[in-house]
């Protein structure tokens, strides 16, 4: 019975997570920020390498400098990728804390590798890159869930991983060239009344049965090229409505 209760509490927390793009002006106490990062500290990683670094930005002048870099990157993305509807990134200026998540690729040497055969060396080198990103992604997930548990919100901002943006962030924040910026997570108290995007009722994942394949891939569940093309042609709110109702009209 206790296990069932723990699972239900966890699932409830997961369902409460939202991508928050509007925040109240109240600053997040540094103690709460550290609680979020304490959760991330316990994330699993390849060979227990813990290949992450967290840069917390709270100084108003530095915060504005980093926001300028990120918003400029988002503007370029809007112009180049009009279908990808990043909603008003300027509103993220309301966040009083940013967490820049970086990966340390030096730890890839801790993951499986081979010096005996060229083919295996290439395979393991490619796989070590995946292990690095997967490890950091665990930490990011823990940050998201810890934020929800504390009544905070965040959103995954991927542009720090773009080459030009990463270089500007390295210069602004004195980041060693070796480290790879992965993403930025604004952290703040959600402004629910002004929150825009998919509402809780509309946020419906695919049915579990449509994505689970027992003892091998069930081809009857295969999403056709046409299904994928629909996703690339329509807005994300329309796609969410499709998952909820089965209707794209």
ZAMAR-369566 format. One record per residue (C-alpha): residue in three letters; x, y, z. Coordinates in Angstrom, 2 decimals. Layout:
<atom "ALA" <X Y Z>>
...
This chain:
<atom "UNK" <0.00 0.00 0.00>>
<atom "UNK" <2.80 2.44 0.85>>
<atom "UNK" <4.42 1.90 -2.57>>
<atom "UNK" <1.10 2.68 -4.29>>
<atom "UNK" <0.78 5.91 -2.31>>
<atom "UNK" <4.32 6.95 -3.17>>
<atom "UNK" <3.70 6.25 -6.87>>
<atom "UNK" <0.47 8.26 -6.86>>
<atom "UNK" <2.21 11.22 -5.24>>
<atom "UNK" <4.99 11.06 -7.81>>
<atom "UNK" <2.58 10.80 -10.74>>
<atom "UNK" <0.57 13.72 -9.39>>
<atom "UNK" <3.75 15.81 -9.23>>
<atom "UNK" <4.68 14.86 -12.80>>
<atom "UNK" <1.21 15.79 -14.07>>
<atom "UNK" <1.44 19.21 -12.41>>
<atom "UNK" <4.60 20.15 -14.34>>
<atom "UNK" <4.06 22.87 -16.92>>
<atom "UNK" <6.36 24.93 -19.12>>
<atom "UNK" <6.12 28.29 -17.37>>
<atom "UNK" <6.72 31.44 -19.41>>
<atom "UNK" <5.27 34.08 -17.08>>
<atom "UNK" <6.52 34.71 -13.55>>
<atom "UNK" <5.62 36.80 -10.54>>
<atom "UNK" <8.15 39.54 -9.68>>
<atom "UNK" <8.93 38.00 -6.28>>
<atom "UNK" <12.55 36.75 -6.24>>
<atom "UNK" <13.15 33.11 -5.40>>
<atom "UNK" <15.15 32.79 -2.15>>
<atom "UNK" <18.58 31.34 -2.77>>
<atom "UNK" <17.72 28.57 -0.28>>
<atom "UNK" <14.94 27.40 -2.62>>
<atom "UNK" <17.27 27.53 -5.61>>
<atom "UNK" <19.75 25.34 -3.77>>
<atom "UNK" <17.00 22.86 -2.88>>
<atom "UNK" <16.23 22.49 -6.58>>
<atom "UNK" <19.90 21.89 -7.35>>
<atom "UNK" <20.25 19.49 -4.43>>
<atom "UNK" <17.69 17.31 -6.20>>
<atom "UNK" <19.69 17.55 -9.43>>
<atom "UNK" <22.83 16.52 -7.55>>
<atom "UNK" <21.28 13.08 -6.99>>
<atom "UNK" <20.50 12.42 -10.64>>
<atom "UNK" <21.96 9.23 -12.14>>
<atom "UNK" <24.82 9.53 -14.62>>
<atom "UNK" <27.08 7.31 -16.69>>
<atom "UNK" <29.80 5.78 -14.46>>
<atom "UNK" <28.57 8.16 -11.74>>
<atom "UNK" <30.55 10.83 -13.59>>
<atom "UNK" <28.13 13.65 -12.63>>
<atom "UNK" <29.23 15.58 -15.76>>
<atom "UNK" <27.21 18.72 -15.06>>
<atom "UNK" <27.82 22.25 -13.82>>
<atom "UNK" <25.05 24.68 -12.82>>
<atom "UNK" <25.59 28.42 -13.25>>
<atom "UNK" <23.02 30.35 -11.21>>
<atom "UNK" <22.42 33.90 -12.44>>
<atom "UNK" <20.69 36.32 -10.07>>
<atom "UNK" <22.58 39.62 -10.24>>
<atom "UNK" <20.19 42.01 -12.09>>
<atom "UNK" <22.87 43.42 -14.41>>
<atom "UNK" <24.22 39.98 -15.30>>
<atom "UNK" <20.68 38.65 -15.62>>
<atom "UNK" <19.80 41.33 -18.17>>
<atom "UNK" <22.98 40.63 -20.10>>
<atom "UNK" <22.21 36.91 -20.36>>
<atom "UNK" <18.55 37.56 -21.17>>
<atom "UNK" <19.61 39.84 -24.03>>
<atom "UNK" <21.69 37.00 -25.49>>
<atom "UNK" <18.94 34.41 -25.13>>
<atom "UNK" <16.15 36.63 -26.44>>
<atom "UNK" <18.21 37.60 -29.48>>
<atom "UNK" <18.74 33.90 -30.16>>
<atom "UNK" <14.99 33.28 -29.82>>
<atom "UNK" <14.26 36.15 -32.23>>
<atom "UNK" <16.54 34.61 -34.83>>
<atom "UNK" <14.83 31.26 -34.33>>
<atom "UNK" <11.41 32.85 -34.85>>
<atom "UNK" <12.58 34.40 -38.12>>
<atom "UNK" <14.26 31.23 -39.38>>
<atom "UNK" <11.71 28.70 -38.11>>
<atom "UNK" <8.30 30.42 -38.20>>
<atom "UNK" <6.39 27.18 -37.55>>
<atom "UNK" <8.12 26.71 -34.20>>
<atom "UNK" <5.97 28.98 -32.07>>
<atom "UNK" <8.25 30.05 -29.23>>
<atom "UNK" <5.77 32.28 -27.41>>
<atom "UNK" <7.02 35.75 -26.55>>
<atom "UNK" <10.43 34.93 -25.04>>
<atom "UNK" <10.70 38.57 -23.91>>
<atom "UNK" <8.28 37.71 -21.12>>
<atom "UNK" <10.90 35.44 -19.56>>
<atom "UNK" <12.64 38.63 -18.38>>
<atom "UNK" <10.23 38.44 -15.46>>
<atom "UNK" <12.22 35.51 -14.06>>
<atom "UNK" <14.60 36.62 -11.29>>
<atom "UNK" <16.79 33.51 -11.49>>
<atom "UNK" <18.33 31.62 -14.39>>
<atom "UNK" <20.06 28.25 -14.16>>
<atom "UNK" <22.45 27.58 -17.03>>
<atom "UNK" <23.12 23.84 -17.28>>
<atom "UNK" <26.48 22.85 -18.77>>
<atom "UNK" <27.98 19.47 -19.67>>
<atom "UNK" <31.64 18.55 -19.21>>
<atom "UNK" <32.62 16.39 -22.22>>
<atom "UNK" <35.94 15.40 -20.61>>
<atom "UNK" <33.98 12.74 -18.72>>
<atom "UNK" <33.18 10.93 -21.96>>
<atom "UNK" <36.47 9.09 -21.42>>
<atom "UNK" <34.81 7.34 -18.46>>
<atom "UNK" <32.29 5.69 -20.77>>
<atom "UNK" <32.84 2.57 -22.91>>
<atom "UNK" <35.52 3.02 -25.55>>
<atom "UNK" <37.85 0.89 -27.67>>
<atom "UNK" <41.33 1.52 -29.00>>
<atom "UNK" <41.63 -1.88 -30.71>>
<atom "UNK" <39.43 -1.51 -33.77>>
<atom "UNK" <38.62 1.65 -35.68>>
<atom "UNK" <34.98 0.63 -36.17>>
<atom "UNK" <34.42 0.06 -32.46>>
<atom "UNK" <36.27 3.27 -31.58>>
<atom "UNK" <33.82 5.25 -33.74>>
<atom "UNK" <30.81 3.45 -32.30>>
<atom "UNK" <31.86 4.01 -28.69>>
<atom "UNK" <32.82 7.62 -29.33>>
<atom "UNK" <29.35 8.29 -30.71>>
<atom "UNK" <27.73 6.45 -27.82>>
<atom "UNK" <29.76 8.35 -25.23>>
<atom "UNK" <28.24 11.57 -26.53>>
<atom "UNK" <24.77 10.15 -25.99>>
<atom "UNK" <25.64 9.02 -22.47>>
<atom "UNK" <26.89 12.52 -21.64>>
<atom "UNK" <23.68 14.22 -22.81>>
<atom "UNK" <21.47 11.55 -21.24>>
<atom "UNK" <23.21 12.05 -17.89>>
<atom "UNK" <22.74 15.83 -17.97>>
<atom "UNK" <19.12 15.38 -19.06>>
<atom "UNK" <18.44 13.36 -15.91>>
<atom "UNK" <19.65 16.32 -13.84>>
<atom "UNK" <17.43 18.70 -15.83>>
<atom "UNK" <14.42 16.45 -15.21>>
<atom "UNK" <15.11 16.40 -11.48>>
<atom "UNK" <15.30 20.22 -11.50>>
<atom "UNK" <11.88 20.40 -13.17>>
<atom "UNK" <10.23 18.09 -10.65>>
<atom "UNK" <11.91 19.69 -7.64>>
<atom "UNK" <10.70 23.10 -8.86>>
<atom "UNK" <7.11 21.87 -9.03>>
<atom "UNK" <7.33 20.38 -5.54>>
<atom "UNK" <8.36 23.81 -4.19>>
<atom "UNK" <5.62 25.74 -6.00>>
<atom "UNK" <8.10 27.05 -8.56>>
<atom "UNK" <8.08 26.88 -12.33>>
<atom "UNK" <10.58 26.66 -15.15>>
<atom "UNK" <10.81 26.03 -18.88>>
<atom "UNK" <13.42 24.32 -21.05>>
<atom "UNK" <15.29 26.99 -23.07>>
<atom "UNK" <17.51 25.16 -25.53>>
<atom "UNK" <19.24 28.00 -27.37>>
<atom "UNK" <22.38 27.98 -25.12>>
<atom "UNK" <23.35 24.82 -27.00>>
<atom "UNK" <23.54 26.72 -30.30>>
<atom "UNK" <27.13 27.52 -31.25>>
<atom "UNK" <26.86 31.31 -31.53>>
<atom "UNK" <24.76 31.62 -28.39>>
<atom "UNK" <27.09 29.32 -26.45>>
<atom "UNK" <30.10 31.45 -27.39>>
<atom "UNK" <28.42 34.64 -26.22>>
<atom "UNK" <27.42 32.98 -22.93>>
<atom "UNK" <30.95 31.71 -22.38>>
<atom "UNK" <32.26 35.24 -22.73>>
<atom "UNK" <29.56 36.80 -20.54>>
<atom "UNK" <29.82 34.24 -17.74>>
<atom "UNK" <33.52 33.28 -17.87>>
<atom "UNK" <32.67 29.71 -18.82>>
<atom "UNK" <35.68 27.52 -19.72>>
<atom "UNK" <35.88 26.63 -23.41>>
<atom "UNK" <35.74 22.95 -22.49>>
<atom "UNK" <32.24 23.13 -21.02>>
<atom "UNK" <29.23 22.81 -23.32>>
<atom "UNK" <26.17 24.94 -22.43>>
<atom "UNK" <23.14 22.70 -22.85>>
<atom "UNK" <20.11 24.69 -21.78>>
<atom "UNK" <18.90 27.51 -19.57>>
<atom "UNK" <16.13 27.10 -16.99>>
<atom "UNK" <14.37 30.24 -15.74>>
<atom "UNK" <13.15 29.73 -12.18>>
<atom "UNK" <10.35 31.63 -10.51>>
<atom "UNK" <6.83 31.64 -9.11>>
<atom "UNK" <4.33 30.95 -11.91>>
<atom "UNK" <2.03 33.80 -12.81>>
<atom "UNK" <-0.96 31.54 -13.36>>
<atom "UNK" <-3.43 34.26 -14.29>>
<atom "UNK" <-1.21 35.45 -17.12>>
<atom "UNK" <0.19 32.09 -18.14>>
<atom "UNK" <-0.21 31.46 -21.85>>
<atom "UNK" <0.18 28.24 -23.75>>
<atom "UNK" <-1.52 24.87 -23.42>>
<atom "UNK" <-3.92 24.79 -20.50>>
<atom "UNK" <-3.93 21.85 -18.04>>
<atom "UNK" <-7.03 20.35 -19.68>>
<atom "UNK" <-5.44 20.52 -23.13>>
<atom "UNK" <-2.11 19.03 -22.06>>
<atom "UNK" <-2.78 15.41 -22.89>>
<atom "UNK" <-0.01 13.00 -23.85>>
<atom "UNK" <-0.50 10.24 -26.38>>
<atom "UNK" <-2.48 7.28 -25.01>>
<atom "UNK" <-0.15 4.88 -23.25>>
<atom "UNK" <-1.24 1.95 -25.40>>
<atom "UNK" <-0.24 3.83 -28.57>>
<atom "UNK" <3.43 4.02 -27.53>>
<atom "UNK" <4.01 0.74 -25.67>>
<atom "UNK" <5.14 -2.31 -27.66>>
<atom "UNK" <5.31 -5.67 -25.87>>
<atom "UNK" <8.03 -8.15 -26.87>>
<atom "UNK" <8.75 -6.36 -30.14>>
<atom "UNK" <7.52 -3.41 -32.17>>
<atom "UNK" <3.80 -3.49 -32.96>>
<atom "UNK" <3.59 -2.17 -36.52>>
<atom "UNK" <-0.12 -1.45 -36.16>>
<atom "UNK" <0.89 1.42 -33.87>>
<atom "UNK" <3.42 2.86 -36.31>>
<atom "UNK" <2.90 6.59 -36.90>>
<atom "UNK" <2.99 7.03 -40.64>>
<atom "UNK" <5.02 9.59 -42.55>>
<atom "UNK" <1.73 11.41 -43.08>>
<atom "UNK" <1.14 11.57 -39.32>>
<atom "UNK" <4.63 12.97 -38.78>>
<atom "UNK" <4.12 15.45 -41.63>>
<atom "UNK" <0.95 16.71 -39.96>>
<atom "UNK" <2.96 17.43 -36.83>>
<atom "UNK" <5.50 19.44 -38.79>>
<atom "UNK" <2.82 21.44 -40.60>>
<atom "UNK" <0.47 22.44 -37.82>>
<atom "UNK" <0.91 24.39 -34.60>>
<atom "UNK" <1.57 22.66 -31.31>>
<atom "UNK" <-1.82 23.63 -29.86>>
<atom "UNK" <-3.54 21.94 -32.80>>
<atom "UNK" <-1.45 18.82 -32.27>>
<atom "UNK" <-2.32 18.78 -28.57>>
<atom "UNK" <-5.99 18.98 -29.51>>
<atom "UNK" <-5.50 16.00 -31.83>>
<atom "UNK" <-4.09 13.92 -28.97>>
<atom "UNK" <-7.04 14.97 -26.79>>
<atom "UNK" <-9.88 14.47 -29.28>>
<atom "UNK" <-8.44 12.74 -32.35>>
<atom "UNK" <-9.58 15.70 -34.47>>
<atom "UNK" <-7.22 18.05 -36.28>>
<atom "UNK" <-9.90 20.18 -37.92>>
